């Protein structure tokens, strides 16, 4: 979800160049422990650290493999791959065990039944559909080709009137109580509650906490910024490393940032900023419901790394496909 190269005044950034690392053919799925048992002062690590995260079901966007991959980390020998008519960028959950997926390069949106693995609908919408958000029965989609926010009724999939956005609207997220926050990559702004706020250079990501705080990051500016629900500045963190995705933990106490150029994830909390090396080109992020675990996807090699948030340490690595972009954690019964 980044752009290649710098953005010059008056010009739109070029589309992101995905790193062309080759993955082996087939779908080997390996769960490899990569962290030794923690020993501090001669004391054995507690049992929860040894066992690692509990089993989880993850839905992973494999952009280069043109598929969604369903993985049960408790049984990693049997991934389920759902082929798509294009490379998936962003995902959002819909009612009834379905997800909407943006297929930017093919100008389409796919509706996928995760339970059956069927693509139940493909909307040929044109343009460059990217960011997604669902409010009630309306799917909002950023279109970087038209600088507009497009809307689709999810009951009959009819397109409704679009609204103007900033320059190259990239990511968006729902605000508490309705409304949207939008990151505009080409004019270095985020729109919060209808007000444009200047941010770090080339913001491609946005996240909203349960209390209404909004976070974004400049993928070329290298700064992470947090605002109140009214757009007032809350904090600023220079992290570097080409930050391409931000995500609040469920309770809002931790902010995770994928640093795509540094092979690392930054964790921002009340005790400061920590960095966790994960390798590859970090992109997709997903917290466990209790916030204890963070899953980070490698957009170049298809590896998903599980991170113990409290210790700031990796505990396992899972090979899932050719690339691992956006990640959703699914209920265990799907």
N, C-alpha and C positions, 0 to 999 in steps of 0.2 A: 503493500500500500504506500510506497514511496515514489518519488519522481527522481529520475536520473539527472544529475547536473544541477547547476545553479539556475536561478530565475532572474532574468534581467528586467530592468524597469520597462513596463509596458508590454512585456511578453508573457505568455502563459507558459508554465513549466511543461517540459516534455513528459510524456507518460513514463511511468516507472519501468526501468529495465530490470527484469528479474534475472538473478544470477544463474548462469547456465552450468550448474553442477549436475553431472549425470548421476542418476540413481540406478542401481542394478535392476535388471528386469525382474518381473514377478513382484510378489508382495510379501517379502519376508517380514515377519513380525516378531521382534525380539524384545524381551523385557530384561534389561541388563542392569543390575545394581551397580551404581557408579560412585556410591559414597561409602567409605568404611564406617564401621561403628564408631560413634563419637566417644572419645575418651578424654575426660577432663580431670586432671588431678588424680589420675589412676582409678577413676570411677567409671564403671561400665555405663554405656548409654541406656536410657530407660527403654522400656519395651515398645512404646509408641514410635520412638525414633528408629528402632530396629525394623519394625514391621513396615514402616512407610505408610503412604496414604491408603485409605480403604478403597475397595473396588469402585470404579466409576465408569459410566458410559459417556463417551465423548463423540461428538460429531465434528469432523475435521474437514475443512475446505482444502482440497488438493488442486491448486490452480493448474499446474502443469499436467497433472494426470487427468484433468477434466472430469472430476468425480468428487463426491462426498464419501468419506470413510467413517463407518461406525465401528468404534473400538470399545470393547469391554476390557478394562485394564485388569479385572479379576480373572479373565480367561483370554489372554492375548494371542492365543493360537488361531483364532477364527475371526479375522476382521471381515466386515461386510462392506463391499464397495458398491456405490450407487453411481453409475455412469451418467454424465450430464451432457447436454448439447453445446457445452462451452465451459471455459474455465471459471470456477466459482471464486468470487471475491468476498462478499459479505453475506451474512445470514441473519435471519430473525425468526423466532418461533411464532407459529400460528396456532390457533386452536386445533384440537383433534390430532395431535401428533404430527403436524405438518410444519415445514419450514419454507420460507421464501428465500431465494438465493439470487444474488445479482451476478449476471454473466456479462461483464462489461464489454469484453472484446467482441461479442456477438450481438450486442444491443438487445439483450433479452433478460427476462426474469423467469426463473423456474420455480414451480411449486412442487415440493417433494413430500411424499408420504414416507416418513422415516420408518414406520412400522413395516410396511410392505416393500419398501425400497423402490417404489414407482415414482416416476416423474408424472404427476397427474395433470400438469398444465405448463405450457411454455408460452409466455407472453412476449411477442416480438414487438418491443416498445421502441426500438431505435435509439439513437443517441449513445450516451456513455453512462448507463445506469450503474451506480456504485453503492453509496450508503443507503441503509434501510432502517426504518423504524415503524412500529405498529402502534396506532392509537385507536382504540375501539375497533371499528371495522375498516379503518383506512390505513393502507400501506403507503408510507411516504418514501420517496426515492430521490436521491440527488442525481441530477443529470449534468455532467460537466460539459456536455456538448452545447447545451442551451443556457447554462447558468440559471437553472430553474429547479424548483422543488416540485416533483410530479406526485400525483395522488391517484391511488387505485382503490376502488371499493372491493374488499375481499369477499363479499357475498356473491357478486356477479362478475367481478374483475373488469368492470367498466372503468375507463380512465376519466377522472374528474378534472376540473380546471386546475392548472398548475399555478404556482406563485413564483415571483422572482426570488433569487437567492443572491449570495455574493459571487465573486469571481472564482470559478472552479469549485463549487460546493462539493466536498469530498465525503466527510463522515457526518453523521447526525445521531442524536440520542434524545430520548423522551425525557422531558422535565417532570418532576412530581406534580400531579394535578393537571397534566396536559401541557401542550406546547412543546417546542423543540429547541434544541441547541444544535447549531450547525457550524462546522469548521470549513472555512473558505480558503483553499490552498493558495490561490493566486493573488489575493489581496491582503493576506496576512491578518485575517480577522476571524473571530468567532461571533456568531449571532446568538445572543442569549435573551430570550423573551422579546425579540424584535429589535434589540439594540446591538449594533456592531461594536465589538471591542477589539482593539489592536493587540496582536500577540506575536510570538516569536516566528521567524521566517519559515514559510511553507507549512502551515498546520494541516496535517492529514488525518488527525484522530481527535476524538472527543469522548468524554465519559461523564456521566452524571451520578453523583452519590444519592443515597436515599434522602438526605437532608437538603438536596438541591444544589450542592456545590458542583461546579463544572470544571473539569480538567482538560487541558489540551497540551500539545507539544509541537514545537517547530522542528520538522524533520531536517531542515538545513540550518535553522537557528540554534538548535541544540538546547533549548530551554523548555522546561515544564512549568506551566502556570495553572494556578487554581483560583477560581473566582467564586463569589457568592452567587446565589440564585438571581440576584439583581445585576450581576456583572461587576461588582466591586472586587478589586484585587484582594486575595487572601494570602497567597504565597507564590514565590518564584524560585525555581531550582535549576541551576545550570548543570546539565547531565552529559551533554555531548553525545557522541556515539550514534547519531542519526535516529532519534526516537520516532518510531512510526505507529505505536499503539499505546494507549493508556487505559487503565481499568481500575476502578475502585473495588476493594473487597466488599462483601455483602454488608458489613457493619460500617463501612466508610472509613475505617481506621488506617488502612494501608492503601497506597496508590502504587500500582505496578506499571512499569514502563518497559517496552521492548526496545532495546538499543541495537538496531539492525546492523550497524557498522562495527560494533564492538563484541558481538557474540555474547551479550550479557543482558540481564534483566536488572533494572533498578527498582528498589523497594523504598518508598518514602513513607515514613511514619513519624510519630511524635519524637522518636529518638534519633531522627536524622535520615540520611540516605545511605542505603547499603547496596552493594552490587553483587550479583550472583552470576558467575560465568556458566553459560549453558552451551556455548559453541554455535557454529552455523550462523544463520541470519534470522534472529528472533523476529517474530511477527505476532501470530495469534496468541491470545492470553485468555485463560478462564480460571476463576477461583472455584474451589469447592464450596458448597453451601455454608459451611461453618467458617470459611476463610482461612483455615489452617494450611491448605495446600493450594499451590498455583501451578497450572499447566502452561508451558510455554512452547509454542510451535516453531519449528525451523523451516523457514520459507525456501531454503535452498536444498535441504537434505531430507525433509519429511520426518524428522525426529521430533517427538514430543517429550519434553523433560518435565518431571514432577519435582517441585520445589517445596521444601519445608519452610513455610514463611517465617515461623518463629525463630528458627535457627539460621535462616538465610543460606540454606544449603540444598544442593540437588540430591535426590535420593534414588531416582530411577530414570531410565531413558527407554523410549518406545518407538520403534520404527513403524511408520504408518503408510508411507507412499512416497511419491516423488517430491511433494512439497506439503508443508503444514502451515496454512494461513489461519483464517478465522477459526475459532473453536467455540463450540457450545457444549455445556454439560447437560446431558439428557437424564430424565428420570430413569431409575433402574428398571422400571417395568416396560420400557420401550425397546 
